């Protein structure tokens, strides 16, 4: 069977994986010798590419980073976006404690400041990246993380009411757990599209 009869177009195709399949894929890649921090760098680069494609050079972005691997992906994206000339803010709703493993390494690689949630205002950025939690989150958000999600929803709703749909953008990894239907109005990034 040749590539054309197999439906291959010459372009890379992406599969949509379940949470369990993605976790298994990560475990297999790490067991085969790919360090977790390398996977984090790849994910962060994909996020940075998507943000740059939407915000453009000179744009501004705020990343809300959680304590796990999604937060680590966010730190990598923040570093790369700053290197590409964007104005970057990193907000840690849960503070700097609790980072470990690859996420702690990614936090160390971020040379910029980190801000508490009290300094977060979604309207100050062209794009907000939600890197708080990933697809494995099965519990409701609470505390500062729930407050951050609520601020995202409030800002998006206000911008949509004011006719600023183009500015009511956010990138998130797990919109259905975090904010439910409100994110239907926003752009969601679950995996790279290129």
C-alpha positions in Angstrom: 0.0 0.0 0.0 1.5 3.4 -1.0 1.2 6.6 1.0 -1.6 8.0 -1.1 -3.8 4.9 -0.9 -3.2 4.9 2.9 -4.5 8.4 3.2 -1.1 10.0 3.8 -0.8 13.5 2.6 2.8 14.2 3.3 1.8 16.3 6.3 2.3 15.2 9.9 -0.9 14.0 11.4 -1.7 14.2 15.0 -3.7 11.8 17.0 -6.0 12.9 19.8 -5.1 10.9 22.8 -7.1 10.2 26.0 -5.6 11.3 29.3 -4.5 7.7 30.0 -3.0 7.3 26.6 -1.0 10.5 26.9 0.3 9.5 30.3 1.3 6.1 28.9 3.0 7.7 25.9 5.0 9.9 28.3 6.0 6.9 30.4 7.1 5.0 27.3 9.1 7.9 25.9 10.9 8.4 29.3 11.5 4.6 29.7 13.0 4.6 26.2 15.5 7.2 27.2 13.9 10.6 26.6 14.2 12.7 29.7 11.1 14.2 31.1 12.6 17.7 30.8 13.1 17.2 27.1 9.3 16.3 26.7 8.6 19.5 28.8 10.8 21.6 26.5 9.0 20.2 23.4 5.5 21.0 25.0 6.6 24.4 26.0 8.0 25.1 22.5 4.6 24.1 21.0 2.8 26.5 23.3 5.3 29.3 22.6 4.8 28.8 18.8 1.0 28.9 19.2 1.2 32.0 21.3 3.6 33.8 19.0 1.4 32.9 16.0 -1.6 34.7 17.7 0.1 37.5 19.7 2.7 38.4 17.1 6.0 40.0 17.7 5.8 42.6 20.4 2.7 41.1 21.9 2.1 40.5 25.6 1.3 37.2 27.4 0.7 36.1 30.9 1.2 32.5 31.9 -0.7 31.1 34.9 1.6 28.2 36.1 0.6 25.4 38.4 3.0 23.3 40.5 3.1 20.2 38.2 4.3 19.4 34.7 1.8 21.7 33.0 3.3 24.5 35.1 6.7 23.4 33.9 5.5 23.5 30.3 4.4 27.1 31.0 7.8 28.1 32.4 9.5 26.8 29.2 7.0 28.7 27.0 7.5 31.8 29.1 11.3 31.6 28.6 11.0 31.0 24.9 8.5 33.8 24.4 10.7 36.3 26.3 13.6 35.2 24.1 11.4 35.9 21.0 10.7 39.5 22.2 7.3 39.3 23.8 6.4 40.9 27.1 6.0 38.0 29.4 4.5 37.8 32.9 4.4 34.6 35.0 1.8 34.3 37.7 1.9 31.5 40.3 -1.5 31.2 41.9 -0.2 28.6 44.4 3.1 30.4 45.1 6.6 29.0 44.5 6.4 26.1 47.0 5.6 22.6 45.9 7.6 22.4 42.6 9.6 19.2 42.2 11.2 17.2 39.5 11.1 18.5 35.9 8.7 21.3 36.9 11.3 22.6 39.4 14.0 22.5 36.7 11.8 24.5 34.3 11.1 27.0 37.1 14.8 27.4 37.6 15.3 28.0 33.9 12.9 30.9 34.0 15.0 33.9 34.8 12.2 36.4 35.0 10.1 37.4 38.0 7.1 35.5 39.2 4.0 37.2 40.6 1.4 36.1 43.0 -2.3 35.9 41.9 -3.0 39.2 43.6 -1.0 40.9 40.8 -2.9 39.1 38.0 -5.2 41.1 35.6 -6.0 39.3 32.4 -6.8 42.6 30.6 -3.1 43.5 30.8 -2.1 40.9 28.3 -3.0 40.1 24.7 -3.1 36.3 25.6 -3.3 34.4 28.8 -2.0 30.9 28.9 -3.5 28.6 31.5 -0.7 26.2 32.5 -2.1 25.5 35.9 -3.1 21.9 35.6 -3.2 19.3 32.8 -5.5 16.7 31.5 -5.0 14.4 34.5 -6.9 16.8 36.8 -10.0 15.1 38.1 -10.9 17.3 41.0 -12.6 20.7 41.1 -10.2 23.7 41.4 -10.1 25.3 44.8 -8.4 28.3 46.5 -6.2 30.5 44.4 -6.5 28.2 41.4 -10.3 28.5 41.4 -9.9 32.3 41.8 -7.5 32.5 38.8 -9.9 30.5 36.6 -12.8 32.7 37.7 -10.8 35.8 36.7 -10.2 34.3 33.3 -13.9 33.7 32.8 -14.9 37.2 34.0 -12.4 38.9 31.7 -13.4 36.8 28.7 -17.1 37.5 29.3 -16.5 41.2 29.7 -14.4 41.3 26.5 -17.1 39.4 24.6 -19.9 41.7 25.8 -17.8 44.7 24.7 -17.4 43.2 21.2 -13.7 42.4 21.6 -13.9 38.8 20.6 -10.5 39.0 19.0 -9.0 39.9 22.4 -11.0 37.4 24.4 -8.4 34.7 23.9 -6.8 32.2 26.2 -4.8 29.1 25.7 -5.6 26.3 28.1 -4.8 22.6 28.4 -7.9 21.4 30.2 -10.8 23.8 29.6 -13.6 21.4 30.3 -12.4 20.7 33.9 -11.4 24.3 34.6 -14.1 26.4 33.3 -16.7 24.4 31.4 -18.8 26.0 28.8 -17.4 29.5 29.2 -14.3 28.4 27.3 -16.4 27.6 24.3 -16.0 31.3 23.5 -12.3 31.1 23.7 -9.5 29.5 21.7 -8.4 26.3 23.4 -5.1 24.5 22.7 -5.1 20.8 23.5 -2.2 19.8 21.3 -0.1 21.5 18.6 -1.9 21.8 15.3 1.2 21.7 13.1 
